[in-house]
Amino acid sequence: MQTVSVRTTQNVVIDYPVASLGDRILAYFIDVLIMIAYVILVFLVIGFGEIGSAAIIISLITIPLFLYHLLFEIFMNGQSPGKRQMNIKVVRLDGTPATIGNYIIRWLLRIIEIDLMSGAIALLTIAISGKGQRVGDIAAGTTVVKLVEQQAVTAKEVFTLTEENYIPVFQQVIQLNDNDIELIQQALEVNRTTGNLQPVMAVTEKVKSNLGIQTDLPPVKFLYTIVKDYGHITAGK
């Protein structure tokens, strides 16, 4: 399965699978249904209101529909309502968040490959690109990924601190806080469930640098030790 590495706001890299063609098609139809519902609502409002200007009526219908995908992707962080329902999202291939410029590029080409060409070009390109990209994605350097929930793990769930006489290995962990430990736990959980070592390596280097620690412990064992030390030292607080 093709995957894309996405960097989270905590600077952890997580591999997400590229959204399937089926998910993208279903998201498209959900968005179409929402747009149809909007048009019906506008006509109902017009029917009960005093709006008589044809220009206003046309504007109320065409402008929101024309800008639907662009505005939602900008303000909903790469998702339209249909994408959110299908749990898929637009991201850049380099893993950084997509910019407004990226959204505009893929939206402009969407008009051609989906709206004008009935999606034929988009379907063909997505199927053969290998990275789930339509023409707009290729031009913008983006793709659409399937969001996989990263299960949060607490220190209590990862470690059972039954050793009353346990002596912490790294006293420097007192400089960390609960958010730091949560980040470490997420990196360990990603490694445990997916085998992806990148988050562990990135967090290990960051912790060593911030705390001034030099050790030959393997990265995974090092982070487990850090969390265990933190849990032991802060348990009595």
Secondary structure, 3 states (H helix, E strand, C coil): CCEEEEECCCCCEEEEEECCHHHHHHHHHHHHHHHHHHHHHHHHHHHHCCCCCHHHHHHHHHHHHHHHHHHHHHHCCCCCHHHHHHCEEEEECCCCCCCHHHHHHHHHHHHHHHHHCCCHHHHHHHHHHCCCCCHHHHHHCEEEEECCCCCCCCHHHHCCCCCCCCCCCCHHHHHCCHHHHHHHHHHHHHHHHHCCCHHHHHHHHHHHHHHCCCCCCCHHHHHHHHHHHHHHHHCCC
